[in-house]
């Protein structure tokens, strides 16, 4: 039996994904017809991204599942017309890219690299930086990405704490959960990394009250979601010295508007949403594996819990 797969994303994505997706489907032994356009009543599965044109899923009368190409699903999870399983993208390339970005910027702060990069000629301070065991890192969000980053930092000798909404146990990471646990985790954050999903419950997690809990002079990294931070509160904390520096990769509006204060603040580093990107080859293999699992009736990988929003 041939499975009809609709690719519902941008034309640029179609050009990038058509060949690796078809190769991945062939490798798992399924007969598929992959197209960027199908009569809705003939579609069995949708490979989806929010920048495509599909918004109303009720017209896909024989749809079995939707496989998102994005890690974040906040733009689709609330769609009331979607009543089939939805998976999100957690592929090796995205995970490894996030680990490298987070580790690089944690080490930048830990080693004080900016002082030497921006030093004037003749400035010579031979004081060595402390060892990693004396610099505490807290990660908010212990999903696939937060766990991978935390364990990588643990391997480098950093004391790593992590926080999640519900209780978790992760080797190498001191885990906290709930409201009280959030305060405890923030108190241990010489360097804070935000890797929570964007849900109504997580918006403005970093606000005036929570910023005040951080050790004075803490560093903040946000490669997660822009709405996790109350921007005005962070700018005030930077001006007051409560936060020494922030490196931000995601924002409420992207690209970040030219007149946004983050561009001009001396203690903010802006990176253009590059912390982690989905790689077509590895992402295609994950989509194909989920297609195979669905056809055998097995549980899907990275299935979205619609009630939680991720």
C-alpha positions as CSV (number, residue, x, y, z in Angstrom):
1,X,0.0,0.0,0.0
2,X,1.2,3.5,-0.9
3,X,1.2,6.1,1.9
4,X,0.4,9.6,0.7
5,X,2.6,12.2,2.5
6,X,1.9,15.9,2.2
7,X,4.9,18.2,2.8
8,X,3.3,21.3,4.3
9,X,6.0,23.8,4.7
10,X,7.7,26.6,2.7
11,X,8.9,26.1,-0.9
12,X,12.5,26.6,0.4
13,X,12.0,23.7,2.9
14,X,10.5,21.5,0.2
15,X,13.6,22.0,-2.0
16,X,15.8,21.1,0.9
17,X,13.8,18.1,2.3
18,X,12.3,16.4,-0.8
19,X,15.4,14.2,-1.6
20,X,16.5,13.3,2.0
21,X,12.9,12.6,3.1
22,X,12.3,10.2,0.1
23,X,15.6,8.5,0.8
24,X,14.7,8.0,4.5
25,X,11.2,6.6,3.6
26,X,12.8,4.2,1.2
27,X,15.3,3.1,3.8
28,X,12.7,2.1,6.3
29,X,11.0,0.0,3.6
30,X,7.7,2.0,3.1
31,X,6.1,2.8,-0.2
32,X,5.3,6.5,-0.2
33,X,4.1,9.2,-2.4
34,X,5.7,12.4,-1.1
35,X,4.3,15.7,-2.6
36,X,4.0,19.4,-1.7
37,X,0.4,19.3,-2.9
38,X,-2.3,16.7,-2.5
39,X,-6.1,16.5,-2.6
40,X,-6.9,16.7,1.2
41,X,-9.0,13.6,1.3
42,X,-6.1,11.5,0.0
43,X,-3.5,12.5,2.6
44,X,-2.3,9.9,5.1
45,X,0.4,11.9,6.9
46,X,1.6,15.5,7.0
47,X,5.2,16.7,7.4
48,X,4.5,20.1,8.8
49,X,6.1,23.5,9.7
50,X,4.2,26.5,10.9
51,X,5.4,28.7,8.0
52,X,3.4,26.5,5.5
53,X,-0.2,27.2,4.4
54,X,-2.0,24.4,6.3
55,X,-4.2,25.7,9.1
56,X,-7.4,23.7,8.9
57,X,-6.8,20.0,9.4
58,X,-10.5,19.0,9.3
59,X,-10.3,18.7,5.5
60,X,-7.8,15.8,5.8
61,X,-10.3,13.1,6.5
62,X,-8.0,10.1,6.5
63,X,-5.0,11.8,8.3
64,X,-3.2,9.6,10.8
65,X,-0.5,11.9,12.3
66,X,1.4,15.1,11.8
67,X,5.2,15.2,12.1
68,X,6.5,18.7,12.9
69,X,9.8,19.8,11.5
70,X,10.2,22.3,14.4
71,X,11.2,21.7,18.0
72,X,8.7,24.3,19.2
73,X,5.0,23.5,18.7
74,X,3.4,26.5,20.3
75,X,2.1,27.7,16.9
76,X,0.1,24.4,16.3
77,X,-0.5,22.8,19.6
78,X,-3.6,24.9,20.3
79,X,-5.1,24.3,16.8
80,X,-8.6,22.9,17.6
81,X,-8.9,21.4,14.1
82,X,-6.0,19.0,14.7
83,X,-7.2,15.7,16.3
84,X,-4.5,13.3,15.4
85,X,-1.1,12.6,17.0
86,X,1.4,15.4,16.7
87,X,5.2,14.9,17.1
88,X,7.9,17.5,17.5
89,X,11.4,17.6,16.1
90,X,14.2,16.4,18.4
91,X,16.9,15.2,16.0
92,X,20.6,14.7,16.6
93,X,21.7,17.8,14.7
94,X,19.4,20.1,16.7
95,X,20.5,18.6,20.0
96,X,24.2,18.7,19.2
97,X,24.0,22.2,17.9
98,X,22.3,23.3,21.2
99,X,24.9,21.5,23.3
100,X,27.7,23.3,21.4
101,X,26.1,26.7,21.6
102,X,25.3,26.5,25.3
103,X,28.7,25.0,26.2
104,X,30.6,27.6,24.3
105,X,28.8,30.5,25.9
106,X,29.0,29.0,29.4
107,X,32.8,28.6,28.9
108,X,33.0,32.2,27.5
109,X,31.6,33.5,30.8
110,X,33.4,31.1,33.0
111,X,36.8,31.8,31.5
112,X,36.2,35.6,31.2
113,X,37.0,35.5,27.5
114,X,35.6,38.9,26.8
115,X,38.1,40.6,29.0
116,X,41.0,39.3,26.8
117,X,39.2,39.6,23.5
118,X,38.4,43.3,24.2
119,X,41.6,44.1,26.1
120,X,43.7,47.2,25.2
121,X,47.3,46.8,24.2
122,X,49.5,46.5,27.3
123,X,46.8,45.2,29.6
124,X,48.3,42.1,31.3
125,X,46.5,40.4,34.1
126,X,48.0,36.9,34.6
127,X,45.3,35.8,37.1
128,X,44.0,32.4,36.0
129,X,40.2,31.7,35.9
130,X,38.7,29.4,38.6
131,X,38.1,25.8,37.8
132,X,34.7,24.7,36.5
133,X,33.8,23.0,39.9
134,X,33.5,26.5,41.4
135,X,31.0,27.8,38.8
136,X,27.4,26.7,39.3
137,X,25.1,26.4,36.3
138,X,21.4,26.1,36.4
139,X,19.2,24.9,33.4
140,X,15.5,25.7,33.4
141,X,13.9,23.0,31.3
142,X,15.0,19.3,31.4
143,X,13.6,18.1,28.2
144,X,15.8,16.5,25.5
145,X,17.8,19.7,24.9
146,X,18.2,20.8,28.6
147,X,19.2,17.3,29.7
148,X,21.8,17.0,26.9
149,X,23.3,20.4,27.7
150,X,23.3,19.7,31.5
151,X,25.1,16.4,31.1
152,X,27.7,17.9,28.8
153,X,28.4,20.6,31.3
154,X,28.6,18.0,34.1
155,X,31.2,16.2,32.1
156,X,33.3,19.4,32.1
157,X,33.1,19.5,35.9
158,X,30.5,22.2,36.4
159,X,28.0,21.7,39.3
160,X,24.7,21.6,37.3
161,X,21.2,22.1,38.6
162,X,18.1,21.7,36.6
163,X,14.5,22.7,37.0
164,X,11.3,21.3,35.5
165,X,7.6,21.6,36.2
166,X,7.3,18.0,37.3
167,X,9.8,15.9,39.2
168,X,12.6,14.3,37.1
169,X,15.8,12.4,37.9
170,X,18.8,13.0,35.5
171,X,22.2,11.5,36.2
172,X,24.8,14.3,36.8
173,X,22.2,17.0,37.4
174,X,20.7,18.1,40.8
175,X,17.0,18.3,39.9
176,X,14.3,20.6,41.3
177,X,10.7,21.0,40.4
178,X,7.7,23.1,41.3
179,X,7.5,26.7,42.6
180,X,9.7,26.1,45.6
181,X,12.2,24.2,43.4
182,X,12.4,27.1,41.0
183,X,13.6,29.4,43.7
184,X,16.2,26.8,44.9
185,X,17.5,26.3,41.4
186,X,17.8,30.0,40.7
187,X,19.7,30.5,43.9
188,X,22.4,28.2,42.5
189,X,22.7,29.9,39.1
190,X,26.0,31.6,38.7
191,X,25.1,31.0,35.0
192,X,21.5,30.5,34.1
193,X,20.4,28.7,30.9
194,X,16.8,28.9,29.7
195,X,15.5,25.9,27.7
196,X,11.9,25.8,28.6
197,X,9.1,25.5,26.0
198,X,6.9,28.5,25.3
199,X,3.6,27.8,27.1
200,X,1.2,30.1,29.0
201,X,2.8,28.7,32.2
202,X,6.4,29.5,31.2
203,X,6.0,33.0,29.8
204,X,7.9,35.6,31.8
205,X,9.5,32.9,33.9
206,X,12.4,35.3,34.2
207,X,10.9,38.4,35.7
208,X,11.6,41.0,38.3
209,X,11.0,38.6,41.2
210,X,12.9,35.6,39.8
211,X,15.8,37.8,38.6
212,X,16.2,39.0,42.2
213,X,16.7,35.5,43.4
214,X,19.8,35.0,41.2
215,X,23.3,35.5,42.8
216,X,24.4,39.0,42.1
217,X,26.4,39.3,38.9
218,X,24.9,36.1,37.4
219,X,25.0,35.5,33.7
220,X,21.9,34.6,31.6
221,X,21.7,32.5,28.4
222,X,18.5,32.2,26.5
223,X,18.6,29.9,23.5
224,X,15.0,28.6,24.4
225,X,12.1,30.9,23.6
226,X,11.9,34.7,23.6
227,X,8.7,35.0,25.8
228,X,10.4,33.2,28.7
229,X,11.9,36.6,29.6
230,X,10.3,39.8,30.7
231,X,12.5,42.1,28.6
232,X,12.0,45.2,30.7
233,X,12.8,43.3,33.9
234,X,16.0,41.9,32.4
235,X,17.2,45.3,31.2
236,X,16.6,46.7,34.7
237,X,18.5,43.8,36.2
238,X,21.4,44.4,33.8
239,X,21.4,48.2,34.6
240,X,21.5,47.4,38.3
241,X,24.3,44.9,38.1
242,X,22.1,42.0,39.3
243,X,22.8,40.3,36.0
244,X,26.3,40.9,34.7
245,X,25.7,39.9,31.1
246,X,23.0,38.2,28.9
247,X,23.5,36.3,25.7
248,X,20.2,36.0,23.9
249,X,19.4,33.9,20.8
250,X,15.6,34.1,20.7
251,X,13.2,37.0,21.0
252,X,9.5,37.9,21.0
253,X,9.9,39.5,17.6
254,X,12.3,38.1,15.1
255,X,14.4,39.5,13.5
256,X,15.0,41.6,16.6
257,X,13.9,45.2,15.6
258,X,16.8,47.6,15.1
259,X,15.5,50.0,17.8
260,X,15.3,47.3,20.5
261,X,17.4,48.2,23.6
262,X,19.1,44.8,23.5
263,X,21.1,45.8,20.4
264,X,22.5,48.8,22.2
265,X,23.1,47.5,25.7
266,X,26.8,47.0,26.5
267,X,26.1,43.9,28.6
268,X,23.9,42.1,26.1
269,X,25.1,39.8,23.3
270,X,22.5,39.2,20.5
271,X,22.8,36.1,18.4
272,X,20.4,35.6,15.4
273,X,18.5,32.4,16.4
274,X,21.4,30.2,15.6
275,X,21.8,28.1,18.8
276,X,20.3,25.0,17.2
277,X,19.0,24.2,13.8
278,X,17.4,21.1,12.3
279,X,19.6,19.3,9.9
280,X,17.7,17.8,6.9
281,X,19.3,14.4,6.9
282,X,18.9,13.6,10.5
283,X,15.4,15.2,10.7
284,X,14.3,13.1,7.7
285,X,15.4,9.9,9.4
286,X,13.4,10.8,12.5
287,X,10.3,11.5,10.4
288,X,10.7,8.2,8.5
289,X,11.1,6.3,11.8
290,X,7.9,7.8,13.2
291,X,6.1,6.9,10.0
292,X,7.3,3.3,10.3
293,X,6.2,3.3,14.0
294,X,2.8,4.6,13.2
295,X,2.2,2.0,10.5
296,X,3.1,-0.8,13.0
297,X,1.0,0.7,15.8
298,X,4.0,1.4,18.0
299,X,4.3,4.5,20.2
300,X,5.6,7.6,18.3
301,X,8.8,9.3,19.2
302,X,8.6,12.8,20.8
303,X,4.8,12.8,20.9
304,X,3.4,16.1,22.0
305,X,1.3,16.2,25.1
306,X,-1.4,18.6,24.0
307,X,-2.5,19.4,27.6
308,X,1.0,20.6,28.5
309,X,1.7,22.3,25.2
310,X,4.9,20.4,24.4
